[in-house]
Structures are given as C-alpha cells and as structure tokens.
Amino acid sequence: MLFKKKATAATGHQGEALALAYLLGQQYAIVEKNYRKACGEVDIIAKDRDTLVFVEVKSRTSKAFGTPFEAVDARKQRQLSRIAHEYLHTHQLGEASARFDVIAVLLHPDNRPATIEHIKNAFDFNL
C-alpha cells in the first residue's frame, strides 16, 4: 500500500511539473504553486493576461479508473472555489477577473511524451 501511495504522489508531482512547463510555454505567468489552506490546495495560480487562473492538475498513468477530468467532481469544484474565494479576499482582489482551468496529464508507460489536455474556464465559482 505504501508503494502505491508513493507511486501516486510521484505521478502527481510529475504531472504538475509538466503542467507548469506547459503553462509557461503558453505565456502564463506563474503566481503561486501548491497554494494550501485548511480546506485544501490549488495546484497552480497563474495569470493569463489580465485573468487570474486557478489551475487544478490531474495526472494519470491510464484511463482505467476514468479520465483525469472526471476527478474534478462537484465536491472538488466547491473546494477549489472556497480556496479561490479566500485567495481573492486575502489578496484584496475581489474585483479581479478569475477563472478555473483543469489540466489533465496522461503519462504513458512506454516513455512516449505525456499527453496534456487543457480545459479553460472548466467550471464556475461554486460555493
């Protein structure tokens, strides 16, 4: 069980690193990584021109248990919304343009390059 937990964490870290590189390649400015609060964490906070983007990264090594996007369910959306609301309030950005993006990273076991899918404005604030 411990091995599976370590493998899952490694997959997540690798996926986040690939998502970060992808966003930088798309000219996003990275504001925060792994922003944590008591209610959870948002993987990446970035700027896309004048829009603050809260990015959830989901990584998988197969689609056997569903796509990475399916893991961002209603509960996860509410959690991310609470964290984003707190971030905007704490940083006095209440009027800022903001959105939620989801990046899915599918890591291939045969050393092929990872597949990265990016959904902009994946869901609305959901408190």
C-alpha positions in Angstrom: 0.0 0.0 0.0 2.8 2.4 0.8 4.4 1.7 -2.6 1.1 2.6 -4.3 0.9 5.9 -2.3 4.5 6.8 -3.3 3.8 6.0 -6.9 0.6 8.1 -6.9 2.5 11.0 -5.4 5.3 10.7 -7.9 2.7 10.7 -10.7 1.1 13.8 -9.3 4.4 15.7 -8.9 5.5 14.7 -12.5 2.1 15.8 -13.9 2.3 19.2 -12.0 5.8 19.8 -13.4 4.7 19.1 -16.9 1.6 21.3 -16.5 3.8 24.1 -15.2 6.1 23.9 -18.2 3.1 23.8 -20.5 1.6 26.9 -18.9 4.9 28.8 -19.2 5.1 27.8 -22.8 1.6 29.3 -23.3 2.9 32.6 -21.8 1.1 32.3 -18.5 2.9 34.0 -15.5 3.0 31.7 -12.5 1.9 33.4 -9.3 1.8 30.5 -6.8 2.4 26.8 -6.7 0.6 24.4 -4.3 -1.3 27.2 -2.5 -2.6 25.5 0.7 -5.3 26.4 3.1 -7.1 24.4 5.8 -9.8 23.4 3.3 -7.4 22.1 0.6 -4.9 23.1 -2.1 -4.9 24.6 -5.5 -2.1 23.3 -7.7 -1.2 26.4 -9.6 -2.3 30.0 -9.6 -1.3 31.8 -12.8 -2.0 34.9 -14.8 -3.3 34.7 -18.4 -3.0 38.3 -19.5 -5.4 40.1 -17.1 -7.1 37.0 -15.7 -6.1 35.2 -12.6 -6.3 31.4 -13.2 -6.7 28.8 -10.6 -5.4 25.6 -12.2 -6.2 22.0 -11.0 -3.8 19.4 -12.4 -4.9 15.8 -12.6 -2.4 13.2 -13.6 -2.9 9.5 -14.5 -0.9 6.7 -16.0 -4.0 5.1 -17.6 -7.7 5.8 -18.1 -8.7 2.6 -16.4 -10.3 4.4 -13.5 -11.7 7.3 -15.6 -10.2 10.4 -17.2 -8.4 12.9 -15.1 -11.2 15.4 -15.8 -13.7 13.2 -14.1 -11.8 13.5 -10.8 -12.7 17.2 -10.7 -16.2 16.5 -9.4 -18.7 18.8 -7.8 -17.1 18.3 -4.3 -13.6 19.2 -5.7 -15.1 22.2 -7.5 -16.6 23.5 -4.3 -13.3 23.0 -2.5 -11.4 24.9 -5.2 -14.0 27.6 -5.2 -13.6 28.1 -1.4 -9.8 28.3 -1.8 -10.0 30.8 -4.7 -12.5 32.9 -2.8 -10.2 33.0 0.2 -7.2 33.9 -2.0 -9.0 36.7 -3.8 -10.2 38.1 -0.4 -6.8 37.8 1.3 -5.0 39.5 -1.6 -7.7 42.1 -1.9 -8.5 41.0 -5.5 -12.3 40.9 -5.1 -12.9 42.6 -8.5 -10.2 40.7 -10.4 -11.2 38.6 -13.4 -10.7 35.0 -12.4 -11.4 31.5 -13.8 -10.8 27.8 -13.1 -8.8 25.7 -15.6 -8.2 22.0 -15.4 -5.1 20.4 -16.9 -5.1 16.6 -17.5 -1.8 14.9 -17.8 -1.7 11.3 -19.1 1.7 9.7 -18.5 2.5 6.9 -20.9 4.3 3.9 -19.5 6.4 3.3 -22.7 8.3 6.6 -22.4 6.2 8.4 -25.1 5.7 12.1 -24.3 2.9 12.8 -21.9 -0.5 13.8 -23.3 -1.6 17.2 -21.9 -5.2 18.5 -22.3 -6.2 21.9 -21.0 -9.7 23.0 -20.4 -10.0 26.7 -19.9 -12.9 28.0 -17.8 -13.7 24.4 -16.8 -16.3 25.4 -14.2 -17.7 28.4 -12.4 -17.3 29.5 -8.8 -19.4 27.0 -6.8 -19.6 28.0 -3.1 
